[in-house]
């Protein structure tokens, strides 16, 4: 099979690939709002079956379907492709220039919620199968699809689903979504992710909001929460929870070498964010060490009392704060949750309720020298024409650790996604460049063709 003929097929039929992506984007599937998830699962089944991929729906009580697609290939080797079919909410809707669920083409870019994260990946992979079959009559390698419906809300059912059904996802290796290129145009191979614990802290005082004239004698839930939050982190950004850093793994020498090889992007980001400097004046390698290797305690939002227009003199009866902790190897979310509870109790805040939102996600990191990581880097270099950069980890979170726990093969974030750094994922006007979408299809076709003969 000539891979150039596959590329030619993609170019000649690219409008069909865009139509496939448009079908996926037009179906809302917001897991945070339980909007359209069931209908999106049904659509995924249809498009998989249209590409001759047999499908099974795997469910637990209360979970959307985990979709298993299983397509045989000429080689006994098999690659697992993970995607998710849920998307982020579209808020603020008024900032969109077009309907987020009516994909719109403008100036070579396709706009719509999910075109990049993550329906673009799914469409590209499915069309790569179509192109390979059109040219050679069969797939070069077996393909196992895993399509999840809760990634955007922290994959709360994925551990239980994997415990029950993980043995069905047979493969020799697997890939997740990842942006294909750095802003400078080099392909990225990402070997890990940070974990996450997401909690809500709740302080309560009187049984309802009171007139603020009572502030000298009635406690304020807002101040109570503020004092509790102030104990969690110092002004130098160090988290003050006892034992928080106990299990933070040191960088390995080859990981530090990989970080040192990454391009300096901090100046570009400072300009985009309108900042004069990063925390601690971090730049260059120190910036990357912090971004990729430092655990965090972040306040995502605070709510209490009256925050509307004008004034209203109230004494808040309740105050809430949502926090996320980004974790690094070998921190575990359940351990950090326990230490958070101990920390508040020991400082006189046992009355502060902690609600864990989601099951928590552990961090994960594949070794730099893993053979599949090196293989993905070689394929990326072959297709994109420039050497691939190895990222030891991402500063973000996805359920890689859950998959690694239950599946006995290497899984990482390979390049080839259609999104780029300006795609506005999770934001209004999410979009991809059509040229990147075509590259995504071709890269996946090459990856599958090469993997048919790879020995790991």
Beta strands, then each sheet from edge to edge (+ up, - down):
strand 1: 54-58
strand 2: 66-71
strand 3: 75-84
strand 4: 104-106
strand 5: 109-111
strand 6: 141-148
strand 7: 173-176
strand 8: 188-190
strand 9: 192-193
strand 10: 195-204
strand 11: 210-211
strand 12: 298-304
strand 13: 314-315
strand 14: 318-327
strand 15: 353-356
strand 16: 364-365
strand 17: 389-391
strand 18: 411-413
strand 19: 431-433
sheet 1: 1+ 2- 6+ 3+ 7+ 18+
sheet 2: 4+ 5- 19+
sheet 3: 8+ 17+
sheet 4: 9+ 16-
sheet 5: 12+ 14- 10+ 15-
sheet 6: 11+ 13-
end
